[in-house]
Amino acid sequence: MKVIGLSTGRIGGNCEILLKEALTTCEELGAETELIRAMEFDVHPCRGCESCTIAMAKGEEPKCVIDDDVPWILDKILLDGDALIVSVPTYHLRANGYFEILAERTLPMIIKHPEIIEKKKIGAIMAVGGGEPEWTPLTLLLANIFMQHFYRIVDQMLANFCPRPGQVLLHPEYLEKARKMGESVVDALKMPIEKVKYVGERKETACPVCHCDIFKVHTKLPEVFCPVCWTKGVITIENGKMRIEWDMESVKYPRFSAKGISEHMEFIKKNFKYYYDNLNKVKELSAKYAVYSKILKPRRR
């Protein structure tokens, strides 16, 4: 059993402390562990060049053109090991840039290794914030956007009131949650993957797939959707208490199920074909935008 930890927070900071607490527990229960500090690596954001998507549309092997450490990190966390625990800080209501860079660079991996979307690995999520829960609402949600592609999530936790490095040590309740997360990951590794269930905190109105409780009103109430999983439900009020009746078909096949991802890939291919079929028209319509020249250039020192 091999558990990999990925911290996108400060070196030696609260994310890393909680992650080490969980990994140490995994080791005590017989698992091998490794930790990756994203901030120690050379990582660059996606440029939107679409080289990987174009290659996919042409039936060619995709490769990111950016020469940095992101492909190595993704190889490590998606292909190596049996489980991943990711620990993500909250900078401004949401996950930090290091995490988002990794999340946005996964398309070549999905195309080259479609087996990873079968979710045969175990996953768990830690989110850490410096303020009240009202200032950390999106980190778990955004972490799920990445994790729900590839992992069976068994647990997730949100730690608040930890702005300074090491401050989480003043909150033993979070350290205990991290230990329990390590236990849950190892327990899941010991059972057949189809029997793995989410054992973390549950909220009555949370999405039954990602267990987050932020919703999108797509058309009109009472119908709501999970913005991550695109599961849909109907809000009902009973004795002044809100409940959500979930559509079980959308729960069975959420956005990041193998079925959902495959359908989205086919949509991308069709969309690219439409673009190339109309490329001359696009070039003609784009001409007027090329003459705009009031573009500020970076200052070189």
N, C-alpha and C positions, 0 to 999 in steps of 0.2 A: 504494500500500500504506500503510495507516494502522494503527499499533499504539498502543493506549491502555494506559497503566499505571495501576493502581489500588493505592494504598498505604493500608492501614488502620492503619498504625503511626505512631510519633512523627514529627513534622515534622523532617526532617534526620537521622532515626535510621537504624538498620541496614536496616530494610525499604526505606526510600527510597533508601539508597545502592545496595543490590543492584539495585533496580528501575531506577535511573538508569544503572547499568552495562549492564544488558540493553538499555534503550531507546537508549542511545548507540550500542551495537553495531548495533541495528536501523537507526538513522539512517545509520551508516557504510555500510550495505549497501543504502541507497536508500529506506528507508521513512520516512514522516512519523510523528512521535510526539507524544503528549500525556500529561500526568501529572495524575492527580486525587489530592489528599490528602483522604481522608475526614474527618480531624480538623478540617479548615478549614470544613466544611459543617455546616449545622443538620440533624442526623439524630435521629430518635426511634424507639423500638422499636414494633413491632406491638402494638396494644392488644387484639387478639383480638376486635374488634367484629364481624367477619365480614361487614362491608358489601360487600366485593368478592365474597365467596363467595355471599352471598345474591343479589347482582345476577347472577352467573353462573348460579345455579340458576333464576332467573327469565328468563334469556335477555336480560338487559339489559347495557349496557356497564358494566364495573366501574370504580370509581375509589376510590382510597384517600382516606379522610376526613382523614388527618393532613396538615396544612399545613407541610411542611418541604422540604428539598432532596433527599430520597431519590428521588422520581420523576424529577427531572432527572438524577441520577447514573445511575439505571438506564436511562433513555433513552440516555444517552451511551455506557454500556459495552455495552448490548445491541443498540442499533440503529445507532450510529455506529461507524465504523472497521471494520477487517477482522480484528483480533486483539486479545485482551486478555491482559495479564500482570498477575496479581494478587499482591500481596506482603502477607503476613499475619503479625503477631507472635503468639507464644505467651505468654499471661499465666499461665494455671494449667492446664497439660496440654493446652490446646485453643486454638482461635482466639479472638481478642479480641472484645469487644462490638460495636465499630464494624463489623466484618465480619459478625457474626451479624445485626445490625440490617438491613443491606442484603440479606442472603440471605433473611431471613424476610419481606421486603416485596415479593417478586417476583411473587406470584400475579396481581395485576391486569395486569402486563405479559404474562404467559403467556396470559391470557385474551384480551387485546386484540390481541396479536401472536403467534398460534400458530405462525407461521413460524419463530420464534426457536428452537423446540425441534427443528428439523430439523438443527441443529448444522452450519451452513455457515460458521461463523467459527472461527478458530484460538485456542486457549487455552493458557496455561502458568501454573504455580503456584510461588510462592516462599513458604516458611514459615521463620520465624526464631525461635529460642529462646535463652534465656539459660543453660541448664544442659546436663546430659547428655541423650543421646537418650531415656533412660527418663523424662525429665520433659517431653518434647515429642511424645508419641506420637499425639495426636489432631488436630493442626492440619492436616496434609495431608489426613487423612480428612474433616474437616469442610469444608475448602475444596473438596474434590471434590463434596460434596453440592450446593453451588451450581454449580460449574463444569460438572459432568457434565450438567446440564440443557441447556446452551446451546452448548458448545464442543467441538471436537475437540482433546483435550489432546495436545500434542506433547512436553511436558517438565514435570518438577516437581523441586524440590530442597528439602532441609531443611538449614538452617544452625544449628549449635548453638554454645554457649559465647560468646554475644554479648549479655551483659546490658546493657551501657552503650552510649549513642549513639556510633557510629563505631567500636565495637570490632571490627566485621566487617572493617575495614581491616587488622587484624592477622592476618587469615586469607585469604591470597591464593588459596587453593584454592576458597573460596566466590565470590570475584570472578571467577575463571575459569569456574566453573559458570554464573554469571550471564551472562557473555559468550557462552558456548556456547548458553545458552537463547535469547538474542537471535538468534543465528545460526539456531537450529532454527526459530524462529518465522518468520523471513524466508524460509528455505528452504521451509517449508510453504506460505507465501503464494504462492509461485511455481509451485505444482503444483495440479492439479485437486483439489478438496476430497475426492473419493472415494479418492484415492491417499494422503492424509495418514495417517501412522502415528506412533505414540508412539515417540520415540527416546531418552527419558530412561532413568534407572537402572531396571533390572529386578531383582526378587528372585524366586528360584525358586518360592516359595510365595505370591507376591502375586496378587491378583485381576487377571485379564487385561484388565479394563476400566479400573479406576481405579488399578491398580498399587500399592494399599496392602495391607499384610499383617496387618490386624486382622480377626478373623473372629467370627461368632456361631454358637454351637451351637444350632440352632433346636429340634431334637427330641433327638437323641442322636448321639454319635459313631458312625461316622467321618464323617457328613455335616456339612458346614459351609456357611455362607453369608457373603457379603460384606455387611456392614450398610449400605453405601452403595448398591451396585449390585444387591443381592439375586441375584447370580450364585451358583450352588450347585456344590459339588464334594464329592468323597469323599477323605478322607485315607488314604494308603497309606504303609507303611514298607518301604523296601527297603535292606537292609544298614545298618540303623540310621539311615537318612536319610529325612526326611519328604518326601513328594510329594503334590500334590493333582491328582486327575483332575477336570477341569472339565466340567460339563454345557454343551455348546456351544450348545444352544438358549437357555439363560439368558444366555450370553455374547452371543449375537446380539441378543437382545431384553432388555437389562437394565432395571432400574427406571426409569432416566431416558432410555430410548429414546423416540422419538415414540410408539410403540405403548404403552409402559408408562405414559407421562404421560397419554395420551388415555384409557386404561382407568381410571386413577385419577380423572380429572376426571368421568367418567361415574359412578363410585362415589360421588363427593361429591354429585353432583346427586341420585342415588337416596337417599342418606342424608338430604339436606335435605328431600326430599319425604316421607320417612318421618316426619321430625320434625314438619313442618307438618300432616301427616295426623293426628298424635297430640298436637297442641298443647294441647288442652283437658286431656288427661290429664297432660301435663307440668306445666301450671299448677296443677292440683289437687295433684300429688305434691310440688310445690315449696313449697307454702304453709308447711309446718312449718319450713323453713329460713329463711324471711323474718323470723321472730320472734327469731332469735338476735341479740343486740344488743351483745355484749362485743367490739366491734370498735375497735381503737385508731386514732385519727385522727392525721394528721401535725401536728406542731407548727409554727405559723406565726410567723415572726419579724417 
